[in-house]
Amino acid sequence: MFDNILRELNKIEQNGGMISVPVQLPIDEDGYFDWLCPSEKCQTEFKILMEDWNSNVSHAQMFCPFCREEAKATEWNTSDQEVYILQVGMDLIQSMIDNAISQDTRDFNRRQRPGFINISMSFNPGVSEIILPISAADELRQKFTCEQCGCRYSSLGAAFFCPACGHNSAESTFTQTIETVQKSLAALPAIRTVVQVTSDADASRNTEREILENSIGRMMGAFQRIAESLFDRTSAAATTRRRKNVFQNLTEGSTLWRAATGKGYEDLLTLAEMADLLRLFQQRHLLAHCEGIVDHDYITKAGDATYSIGQRLVIRETAVSRLAELIGKLTEQLRSQV
């Protein structure tokens, strides 16, 4: 009596309980598609221009732009995409079953003959849920083009690796980091207002402090990588031993560049710029290693008499902006040396 529904269920069973469901996921207005790093430690969201994903990315191998996690292309769906795909699959199965039962009902009724007792069957399919296409995420702030393979992608903030080929670009990372910090500074008034309205004044001040302090750390990390990349282009790089993160130390970094090119940082910046940069480098060291608490070494090395031992650093927008300006200029000067 239920030949059609049994036939449909048998098809699913013969395919190992699997059915093929065609799903079209949307791209944003710029042609970018959303992805999510499958690494539980990372979970960074990013985008790839769909045109480049089709032509540049191997579906058997993708890379996370932030942590360089490597996995098949089928493992990078966002949570919204997973829910949408599940909804489409369930809707298809419901439609298959409803159609089969409806056909079985019609077949049963056609076989009935008039008599003393008349039997008929009716079936009212459930209302299929209307599945709205998931909306692409808001346009992310940073866009990149891989120097190695040309793949275009984007992420929220700086990205380090191309999702198509895994190339690590210190050049683009540095540029994008500086731009991101500058945009964050420009957005601070709006951020203050939003946090104060949704929370309170204390939360607003803490949010601002974290943004400013984190910006200094991000720029220092980006400078370390670009300085390494540029130094590797010098003829002295192959024979020069250097410790990890040496370019986050202003004095050591300058000494290495002087030995390699004949010019240290003091030759590339003014005395006032060097004094400001030294103080900012020392402040970053305090934030990273001493929770921002001023000690004797800081006062001595930075020459900063505005603090007493035991106080905590107060980072202002002007300091972050000045650091962006100075390491930007220093990077350009170092680039001219190689």
GIUR-V424734 format. One record per helix or strand of 3 or more residues. SS is the DSSP state (a for helix, b for strand). FROM is the first residue (numbers start at 1). TO is the last residue. Records with the same first field share a line. If there is no record, write none. Layout:
SS=FROM-TO  FROM-TO
This chain:
a=3-14  50-56  73-75  79-111  170-198  201-231  237-239  246-248  250-261  265-268  271-289  296-302  317-337
b=32-36  45-49  61-63  142-145  152-155
